[in-house]
Amino acid sequence: MTGAISFLGNLVWIVLGGWIFAIIYFLGGVLFMLTIVGIPLGISLWRMAGVAFLPFGKSIEVEKVSGIRIIFNIIWLLIIGWSLVIFHLLFALAFFVTIIGIPFAIQNLKLAKVALWPLGTVVDSRHI
């Protein structure tokens, strides 16, 4: 996606409420950062806030994780991850109803991917 299209997509995303996603993820990260155990998940939520604020032009890759990251991802999935995934999948479904909404549905699927398995995801902000 070119820079101008990413810019326009991000602009429309923010105006239509993407900033709300970003604020929610950022504040959730703050709450997780209050505990030492929650710091890795708080950092992941802040990364998700960045993707939620400006999702166009970013790609998400899931790395292989092992050890403590798997345990944290399972805890994440059981506590809050499942609800975030369902939330983004429902938004994606709603956006897929219209042709104009398809790019926004794809961004919600991207956010669902990060919400499912946050530790071990890499956000690449190069223009794709």
URMOQUI-V939905 format. One record per run of one state. SS is the DSSP state (H for helix, E for strand, - for the rest). FROM is the first residue (numbers start at 1). TO is the last residue. If there is no record, write none. Layout:
# URMOQUI-V939905
SS;FROM;TO / SS;FROM;TO
This chain:
# URMOQUI-V939905
-;1;2 / H;3;33 / -;34;38 / H;39;53 / -;54;58 / E;59;62 / -;63;67 / H;68;96 / -;97;101 / H;102;116 / -;117;120 / E;121;124 / -;125;128
